[in-house]
Amino acid sequence: MTAAEPQPCDTPDGEHDGRVRLYPCGWRCSTHSPWALAGMPEPGTAAAKPADPSAT
Ligand SMILES: [Zn+2]
Protein backbone atom coordinates (compact mmCIF):
# COMPACT_ATOMS: atom_id res chain seq x y z
CA MET A 1 0.00 0.00 0.00
CA THR A 2 1.20 3.49 -0.75
CA ALA A 3 -0.79 5.60 1.64
CA ALA A 4 0.27 9.23 1.53
CA GLU A 5 1.36 9.73 5.08
CA PRO A 6 2.02 13.30 6.15
CA GLN A 7 5.62 14.23 6.80
CA PRO A 8 6.73 15.17 10.32
CA CYS A 9 6.20 18.76 9.26
CA ASP A 10 6.61 21.11 6.30
CA THR A 11 10.02 22.25 7.48
CA PRO A 12 12.49 20.00 5.64
CA ASP A 13 15.48 20.49 7.90
CA GLY A 14 16.17 20.39 11.60
CA GLU A 15 14.96 18.04 14.25
CA HIS A 16 11.25 17.67 14.74
CA ASP A 17 9.65 17.38 18.10
CA GLY A 18 6.22 17.49 19.62
CA ARG A 19 2.86 17.22 18.01
CA VAL A 20 2.43 18.03 14.32
CA ARG A 21 -0.47 20.39 13.71
CA LEU A 22 -1.95 22.19 10.76
CA TYR A 23 -1.17 25.90 10.99
CA PRO A 24 -2.05 28.65 8.49
CA CYS A 25 1.50 28.23 7.17
CA GLY A 26 1.16 24.46 6.86
CA TRP A 27 1.91 21.36 8.88
CA ARG A 28 4.43 22.12 11.58
CA CYS A 29 5.74 20.23 14.55
CA SER A 30 6.17 21.90 17.91
CA THR A 31 9.78 22.80 17.15
CA HIS A 32 8.94 24.54 13.87
CA SER A 33 5.55 25.95 14.80
CA PRO A 34 4.94 29.70 14.48
CA TRP A 35 4.62 30.12 18.22
CA ALA A 36 7.86 28.26 18.89
CA LEU A 37 9.76 30.35 16.36
CA ALA A 38 8.33 33.44 18.03
CA GLY A 39 9.47 32.22 21.43
CA MET A 40 5.93 31.78 22.65
CA PRO A 41 4.63 28.97 24.85
CA GLU A 42 2.51 26.28 23.28
CA PRO A 43 -1.08 27.45 22.74
CA GLY A 44 -3.66 25.55 24.70
CA THR A 45 -1.49 25.28 27.78
CA ALA A 46 -2.31 26.92 31.08
CA ALA A 47 0.07 29.78 30.30
CA ALA A 48 -1.80 30.57 27.11
CA LYS A 49 -5.24 30.05 28.51
CA PRO A 50 -7.54 32.76 27.18
CA ALA A 51 -9.31 34.98 29.63
CA ASP A 52 -12.94 34.29 30.30
CA PRO A 53 -14.89 37.37 29.19
CA SER A 54 -17.68 36.50 31.60
CA ALA A 55 -15.29 36.48 34.59
CA THR A 56 -15.42 40.25 34.84
ZN1 LIG B 1 9.44 20.11 12.31
PDB file of the backbone (N, CA, C, O) and the ligand in Angstrom, with CONECT records:
HET     ZN  A 101       1
ATOM      1  N   MET A   1       0.846  -1.204   0.000  1.00  0.00           N
ATOM      2  CA  MET A   1       0.000   0.000   0.000  1.00  0.00           C
ATOM      3  C   MET A   1       0.877   1.247   0.000  1.00  0.00           C
ATOM      4  O   MET A   1       1.950   1.267   0.603  1.00  0.00           O
ATOM      5  N   THR A   2       0.418   2.257  -0.666  1.00  0.00           N
ATOM      6  CA  THR A   2       1.197   3.489  -0.748  1.00  0.00           C
ATOM      7  C   THR A   2       0.383   4.649  -0.196  1.00  0.00           C
ATOM      8  O   THR A   2       0.135   5.635  -0.890  1.00  0.00           O
ATOM      9  N   ALA A   3      -0.018   4.524   1.023  1.00  0.00           N
ATOM     10  CA  ALA A   3      -0.786   5.595   1.643  1.00  0.00           C
ATOM     11  C   ALA A   3       0.079   6.842   1.792  1.00  0.00           C
ATOM     12  O   ALA A   3       1.233   6.762   2.213  1.00  0.00           O
ATOM     13  N   ALA A   4      -0.480   7.978   1.447  1.00  0.00           N
ATOM     14  CA  ALA A   4       0.274   9.230   1.531  1.00  0.00           C
ATOM     15  C   ALA A   4       0.276   9.725   2.972  1.00  0.00           C
ATOM     16  O   ALA A   4      -0.596  10.482   3.398  1.00  0.00           O
ATOM     17  N   GLU A   5       1.274   9.276   3.697  1.00  0.00           N
ATOM     18  CA  GLU A   5       1.361   9.729   5.082  1.00  0.00           C
ATOM     19  C   GLU A   5       1.971  11.119   5.145  1.00  0.00           C
ATOM     20  O   GLU A   5       2.905  11.418   4.402  1.00  0.00           O
ATOM     21  N   PRO A   6       1.465  11.956   6.008  1.00  0.00           N
ATOM     22  CA  PRO A   6       2.025  13.304   6.147  1.00  0.00           C
ATOM     23  C   PRO A   6       3.422  13.258   6.724  1.00  0.00           C
ATOM     24  O   PRO A   6       3.725  12.416   7.569  1.00  0.00           O
ATOM     25  N   GLN A   7       4.259  14.146   6.277  1.00  0.00           N
ATOM     26  CA  GLN A   7       5.615  14.227   6.797  1.00  0.00           C
ATOM     27  C   GLN A   7       5.575  14.783   8.224  1.00  0.00           C
ATOM     28  O   GLN A   7       4.560  15.332   8.653  1.00  0.00           O
ATOM     29  N   PRO A   8       6.681  14.638   8.950  1.00  0.00           N
ATOM     30  CA  PRO A   8       6.730  15.168  10.318  1.00  0.00           C
ATOM     31  C   PRO A   8       6.248  16.611  10.355  1.00  0.00           C
ATOM     32  O   PRO A   8       5.458  16.987  11.221  1.00  0.00           O
ATOM     33  N   CYS A   9       6.724  17.415   9.417  1.00  0.00           N
ATOM     34  CA  CYS A   9       6.199  18.760   9.260  1.00  0.00           C
ATOM     35  C   CYS A   9       6.728  19.345   7.957  1.00  0.00           C
ATOM     36  O   CYS A   9       7.555  18.727   7.287  1.00  0.00           O
ATOM     37  N   ASP A  10       6.253  20.536   7.597  1.00  0.00           N
ATOM     38  CA  ASP A  10       6.608  21.112   6.301  1.00  0.00           C
ATOM     39  C   ASP A  10       8.018  21.680   6.284  1.00  0.00           C
ATOM     40  O   ASP A  10       8.538  22.012   5.219  1.00  0.00           O
ATOM     41  N   THR A  11       8.637  21.794   7.443  1.00  0.00           N
ATOM     42  CA  THR A  11      10.016  22.251   7.480  1.00  0.00           C
ATOM     43  C   THR A  11      10.944  21.075   7.185  1.00  0.00           C
ATOM     44  O   THR A  11      10.976  20.107   7.945  1.00  0.00           O
ATOM     45  N   PRO A  12      11.699  21.153   6.087  1.00  0.00           N
ATOM     46  CA  PRO A  12      12.488  20.003   5.640  1.00  0.00           C
ATOM     47  C   PRO A  12      13.703  19.710   6.504  1.00  0.00           C
ATOM     48  O   PRO A  12      14.145  18.564   6.572  1.00  0.00           O
ATOM     49  N   ASP A  13      14.242  20.708   7.155  1.00  0.00           N
ATOM     50  CA  ASP A  13      15.477  20.488   7.903  1.00  0.00           C
ATOM     51  C   ASP A  13      15.252  20.665   9.399  1.00  0.00           C
ATOM     52  O   ASP A  13      14.211  21.151   9.841  1.00  0.00           O
ATOM     53  N   GLY A  14      16.247  20.261  10.154  1.00  0.00           N
ATOM     54  CA  GLY A  14      16.170  20.393  11.599  1.00  0.00           C
ATOM     55  C   GLY A  14      15.519  19.182  12.234  1.00  0.00           C
ATOM     56  O   GLY A  14      14.985  18.309  11.549  1.00  0.00           O
ATOM     57  N   GLU A  15      15.572  19.145  13.534  1.00  0.00           N
ATOM     58  CA  GLU A  15      14.958  18.036  14.249  1.00  0.00           C
ATOM     59  C   GLU A  15      13.528  18.396  14.612  1.00  0.00           C
ATOM     60  O   GLU A  15      13.236  19.516  15.032  1.00  0.00           O
ATOM     61  N   HIS A  16      12.660  17.436  14.444  1.00  0.00           N
ATOM     62  CA  HIS A  16      11.254  17.666  14.736  1.00  0.00           C
ATOM     63  C   HIS A  16      10.922  17.127  16.123  1.00  0.00           C
ATOM     64  O   HIS A  16      11.462  16.117  16.573  1.00  0.00           O
ATOM     65  N   ASP A  17      10.033  17.827  16.765  1.00  0.00           N
ATOM     66  CA  ASP A  17       9.653  17.384  18.097  1.00  0.00           C
ATOM     67  C   ASP A  17       8.235  17.850  18.397  1.00  0.00           C
ATOM     68  O   ASP A  17       7.785  18.877  17.889  1.00  0.00           O
ATOM     69  N   GLY A  18       7.562  17.109  19.200  1.00  0.00           N
ATOM     70  CA  GLY A  18       6.221  17.495  19.619  1.00  0.00           C
ATOM     71  C   GLY A  18       5.166  17.109  18.603  1.00  0.00           C
ATOM     72  O   GLY A  18       5.437  16.401  17.634  1.00  0.00           O
ATOM     73  N   ARG A  19       3.997  17.573  18.837  1.00  0.00           N
ATOM     74  CA  ARG A  19       2.856  17.220  18.008  1.00  0.00           C
ATOM     75  C   ARG A  19       2.842  18.025  16.708  1.00  0.00           C
ATOM     76  O   ARG A  19       3.096  19.229  16.710  1.00  0.00           O
ATOM     77  N   VAL A  20       2.545  17.354  15.612  1.00  0.00           N
ATOM     78  CA  VAL A  20       2.426  18.035  14.321  1.00  0.00           C
ATOM     79  C   VAL A  20       0.989  18.507  14.151  1.00  0.00           C
ATOM     80  O   VAL A  20       0.038  17.734  14.261  1.00  0.00           O
ATOM     81  N   ARG A  21       0.864  19.804  13.877  1.00  0.00           N
ATOM     82  CA  ARG A  21      -0.469  20.386  13.710  1.00  0.00           C
ATOM     83  C   ARG A  21      -0.535  21.175  12.426  1.00  0.00           C
ATOM     84  O   ARG A  21       0.488  21.566  11.863  1.00  0.00           O
ATOM     85  N   LEU A  22      -1.756  21.405  11.969  1.00  0.00           N
ATOM     86  CA  LEU A  22      -1.946  22.191  10.759  1.00  0.00           C
ATOM     87  C   LEU A  22      -2.127  23.656  11.114  1.00  0.00           C
ATOM     88  O   LEU A  22      -3.143  24.052  11.687  1.00  0.00           O
ATOM     89  N   TYR A  23      -1.117  24.462  10.762  1.00  0.00           N
ATOM     90  CA  TYR A  23      -1.168  25.898  10.992  1.00  0.00           C
ATOM     91  C   TYR A  23      -1.484  26.593   9.679  1.00  0.00           C
ATOM     92  O   TYR A  23      -1.442  25.961   8.624  1.00  0.00           O
ATOM     93  N   PRO A  24      -1.805  27.902   9.725  1.00  0.00           N
ATOM     94  CA  PRO A  24      -2.048  28.652   8.485  1.00  0.00           C
ATOM     95  C   PRO A  24      -0.882  28.548   7.500  1.00  0.00           C
ATOM     96  O   PRO A  24      -1.075  28.662   6.290  1.00  0.00           O
ATOM     97  N   CYS A  25       0.313  28.334   8.016  1.00  0.00           N
ATOM     98  CA  CYS A  25       1.498  28.233   7.166  1.00  0.00           C
ATOM     99  C   CYS A  25       1.774  26.797   6.761  1.00  0.00           C
ATOM    100  O   CYS A  25       2.717  26.542   6.011  1.00  0.00           O
ATOM    101  N   GLY A  26       0.983  25.861   7.234  1.00  0.00           N
ATOM    102  CA  GLY A  26       1.160  24.464   6.861  1.00  0.00           C
ATOM    103  C   GLY A  26       1.336  23.572   8.075  1.00  0.00           C
ATOM    104  O   GLY A  26       1.160  23.997   9.217  1.00  0.00           O
ATOM    105  N   TRP A  27       1.689  22.314   7.798  1.00  0.00           N
ATOM    106  CA  TRP A  27       1.906  21.356   8.882  1.00  0.00           C
ATOM    107  C   TRP A  27       3.239  21.619   9.536  1.00  0.00           C
ATOM    108  O   TRP A  27       4.283  21.612   8.883  1.00  0.00           O
ATOM    109  N   ARG A  28       3.195  21.853  10.839  1.00  0.00           N
ATOM    110  CA  ARG A  28       4.431  22.122  11.583  1.00  0.00           C
ATOM    111  C   ARG A  28       4.425  21.342  12.888  1.00  0.00           C
ATOM    112  O   ARG A  28       3.394  21.172  13.539  1.00  0.00           O
ATOM    113  N   CYS A  29       5.616  20.876  13.245  1.00  0.00           N
ATOM    114  CA  CYS A  29       5.744  20.234  14.545  1.00  0.00           C
ATOM    115  C   CYS A  29       5.937  21.319  15.604  1.00  0.00           C
ATOM    116  O   CYS A  29       5.991  22.506  15.283  1.00  0.00           O
ATOM    117  N   SER A  30       6.038  20.911  16.837  1.00  0.00           N
ATOM    118  CA  SER A  30       6.166  21.895  17.915  1.00  0.00           C
ATOM    119  C   SER A  30       7.434  22.728  17.775  1.00  0.00           C
ATOM    120  O   SER A  30       7.447  23.915  18.099  1.00  0.00           O
ATOM    121  N   THR A  31       8.501  22.092  17.287  1.00  0.00           N
ATOM    122  CA  THR A  31       9.776  22.798  17.147  1.00  0.00           C
ATOM    123  C   THR A  31       9.698  23.883  16.083  1.00  0.00           C
ATOM    124  O   THR A  31      10.288  24.951  16.245  1.00  0.00           O
ATOM    125  N   HIS A  32       8.982  23.624  15.000  1.00  0.00           N
ATOM    126  CA  HIS A  32       8.941  24.543  13.869  1.00  0.00           C
ATOM    127  C   HIS A  32       7.632  25.324  13.797  1.00  0.00           C
ATOM    128  O   HIS A  32       7.369  25.996  12.799  1.00  0.00           O
ATOM    129  N   SER A  33       6.828  25.247  14.816  1.00  0.00           N
ATOM    130  CA  SER A  33       5.548  25.951  14.803  1.00  0.00           C
ATOM    131  C   SER A  33       5.765  27.456  14.903  1.00  0.00           C
ATOM    132  O   SER A  33       6.793  27.904  15.411  1.00  0.00           O
ATOM    133  N   PRO A  34       4.809  28.232  14.424  1.00  0.00           N
ATOM    134  CA  PRO A  34       4.942  29.701  14.478  1.00  0.00           C
ATOM    135  C   PRO A  34       5.163  30.223  15.886  1.00  0.00           C
ATOM    136  O   PRO A  34       5.941  31.154  16.097  1.00  0.00           O
ATOM    137  N   TRP A  35       4.482  29.626  16.842  1.00  0.00           N
ATOM    138  CA  TRP A  35       4.619  30.117  18.218  1.00  0.00           C
ATOM    139  C   TRP A  35       5.971  29.764  18.802  1.00  0.00           C
ATOM    140  O   TRP A  35       6.500  30.513  19.624  1.00  0.00           O
ATOM    141  N   ALA A  36       6.542  28.639  18.397  1.00  0.00           N
ATOM    142  CA  ALA A  36       7.863  28.258  18.895  1.00  0.00           C
ATOM    143  C   ALA A  36       8.932  29.168  18.308  1.00  0.00           C
ATOM    144  O   ALA A  36       9.855  29.586  19.007  1.00  0.00           O
ATOM    145  N   LEU A  37       8.803  29.474  17.007  1.00  0.00           N
ATOM    146  CA  LEU A  37       9.764  30.349  16.357  1.00  0.00           C
ATOM    147  C   LEU A  37       9.685  31.756  16.912  1.00  0.00           C
ATOM    148  O   LEU A  37      10.660  32.505  16.864  1.00  0.00           O
ATOM    149  N   ALA A  38       8.515  32.121  17.444  1.00  0.00           N
ATOM    150  CA  ALA A  38       8.330  33.439  18.032  1.00  0.00           C
ATOM    151  C   ALA A  38       8.694  33.469  19.504  1.00  0.00           C
ATOM    152  O   ALA A  38       8.622  34.512  20.153  1.00  0.00           O
ATOM    153  N   GLY A  39       9.089  32.297  20.031  1.00  0.00           N
ATOM    154  CA  GLY A  39       9.466  32.224  21.428  1.00  0.00           C
ATOM    155  C   GLY A  39       8.284  32.211  22.367  1.00  0.00           C
ATOM    156  O   GLY A  39       8.405  32.556  23.542  1.00  0.00           O
ATOM    157  N   MET A  40       7.144  31.814  21.845  1.00  0.00           N
ATOM    158  CA  MET A  40       5.933  31.782  22.652  1.00  0.00           C
ATOM    159  C   MET A  40       5.697  30.383  23.208  1.00  0.00           C
ATOM    160  O   MET A  40       6.156  29.400  22.627  1.00  0.00           O
ATOM    161  N   PRO A  41       4.985  30.285  24.325  1.00  0.00           N
ATOM    162  CA  PRO A  41       4.627  28.966  24.850  1.00  0.00           C
ATOM    163  C   PRO A  41       3.588  28.302  23.960  1.00  0.00           C
ATOM    164  O   PRO A  41       2.927  28.962  23.159  1.00  0.00           O
ATOM    165  N   GLU A  42       3.454  27.012  24.105  1.00  0.00           N
ATOM    166  CA  GLU A  42       2.510  26.285  23.276  1.00  0.00           C
ATOM    167  C   GLU A  42       1.080  26.707  23.577  1.00  0.00           C
ATOM    168  O   GLU A  42       0.662  26.699  24.735  1.00  0.00           O
ATOM    169  N   PRO A  43       0.326  27.076  22.547  1.00  0.00           N
ATOM    170  CA  PRO A  43      -1.075  27.450  22.743  1.00  0.00           C
ATOM    171  C   PRO A  43      -1.875  26.283  23.321  1.00  0.00           C
ATOM    172  O   PRO A  43      -1.601  25.121  23.021  1.00  0.00           O
ATOM    173  N   GLY A  44      -2.836  26.598  24.128  1.00  0.00           N
ATOM    174  CA  GLY A  44      -3.656  25.547  24.701  1.00  0.00           C
ATOM    175  C   GLY A  44      -3.183  25.133  26.073  1.00  0.00           C
ATOM    176  O   GLY A  44      -3.878  24.408  26.785  1.00  0.00           O
ATOM    177  N   THR A  45      -2.000  25.591  26.450  1.00  0.00           N
ATOM    178  CA  THR A  45      -1.494  25.282  27.781  1.00  0.00           C
ATOM    179  C   THR A  45      -2.051  26.277  28.788  1.00  0.00           C
ATOM    180  O   THR A  45      -2.716  27.241  28.408  1.00  0.00           O
ATOM    181  N   ALA A  46      -1.788  26.052  30.044  1.00  0.00           N
ATOM    182  CA  ALA A  46      -2.311  26.920  31.084  1.00  0.00           C
ATOM    183  C   ALA A  46      -1.781  28.341  30.929  1.00  0.00           C
ATOM    184  O   ALA A  46      -2.476  29.309  31.239  1.00  0.00           O
ATOM    185  N   ALA A  47      -0.534  28.463  30.443  1.00  0.00           N
ATOM    186  CA  ALA A  47       0.075  29.776  30.298  1.00  0.00           C
ATOM    187  C   ALA A  47      -0.611  30.589  29.209  1.00  0.00           C
ATOM    188  O   ALA A  47      -0.630  31.819  29.251  1.00  0.00           O
ATOM    189  N   ALA A  48      -1.174  29.881  28.233  1.00  0.00           N
ATOM    190  CA  ALA A  48      -1.797  30.566  27.106  1.00  0.00           C
ATOM    191  C   ALA A  48      -3.323  30.486  27.186  1.00  0.00           C
ATOM    192  O   ALA A  48      -4.028  30.695  26.198  1.00  0.00           O
ATOM    193  N   LYS A  49      -3.798  30.185  28.358  1.00  0.00           N
ATOM    194  CA  LYS A  49      -5.239  30.053  28.512  1.00  0.00           C
ATOM    195  C   LYS A  49      -5.920  31.409  28.339  1.00  0.00           C
ATOM    196  O   LYS A  49      -5.577  32.374  29.023  1.00  0.00           O
ATOM    197  N   PRO A  50      -6.875  31.476  27.432  1.00  0.00           N
ATOM    198  CA  PRO A  50      -7.543  32.763  27.178  1.00  0.00           C
ATOM    199  C   PRO A  50      -8.412  33.176  28.350  1.00  0.00           C
ATOM    200  O   PRO A  50      -8.972  32.347  29.068  1.00  0.00           O
ATOM    201  N   ALA A  51      -8.505  34.469  28.517  1.00  0.00           N
ATOM    202  CA  ALA A  51      -9.306  34.980  29.625  1.00  0.00           C
ATOM    203  C   ALA A  51     -10.801  34.769  29.368  1.00  0.00           C
ATOM    204  O   ALA A  51     -11.277  34.869  28.237  1.00  0.00           O
ATOM    205  N   ASP A  52     -11.507  34.481  30.423  1.00  0.00           N
ATOM    206  CA  ASP A  52     -12.936  34.287  30.299  1.00  0.00           C
ATOM    207  C   ASP A  52     -13.626  35.646  30.339  1.00  0.00           C
ATOM    208  O   ASP A  52     -13.581  36.335  31.357  1.00  0.00           O
ATOM    209  N   PRO A  53     -14.259  36.030  29.245  1.00  0.00           N
ATOM    210  CA  PRO A  53     -14.890  37.374  29.186  1.00  0.00           C
ATOM    211  C   PRO A  53     -16.019  37.512  30.204  1.00  0.00           C
ATOM    212  O   PRO A  53     -16.379  38.632  30.567  1.00  0.00           O
ATOM    213  N   SER A  54     -16.574  36.421  30.662  1.00  0.00           N
ATOM    214  CA  SER A  54     -17.678  36.495  31.604  1.00  0.00           C
ATOM    215  C   SER A  54     -17.180  36.553  33.048  1.00  0.00           C
ATOM    216  O   SER A  54     -17.978  36.675  33.977  1.00  0.00           O
ATOM    217  N   ALA A  55     -15.855  36.466  33.236  1.00  0.00           N
ATOM    218  CA  ALA A  55     -15.294  36.478  34.589  1.00  0.00           C
ATOM    219  C   ALA A  55     -15.362  37.870  35.192  1.00  0.00           C
ATOM    220  O   ALA A  55     -15.399  38.026  36.412  1.00  0.00           O
ATOM    221  N   THR A  56     -15.378  38.865  34.346  1.00  0.00           N
ATOM    222  CA  THR A  56     -15.421  40.250  34.844  1.00  0.00           C
ATOM    223  C   THR A  56     -16.839  40.689  34.812  1.00  0.00           C
ATOM    224  O   THR A  56     -17.142  41.822  35.184  1.00  0.00           O
TER     225      THR A  56
HETATM  226 ZN    ZN A 101       9.443  20.107  12.310  1.00  0.00          ZN2+
END
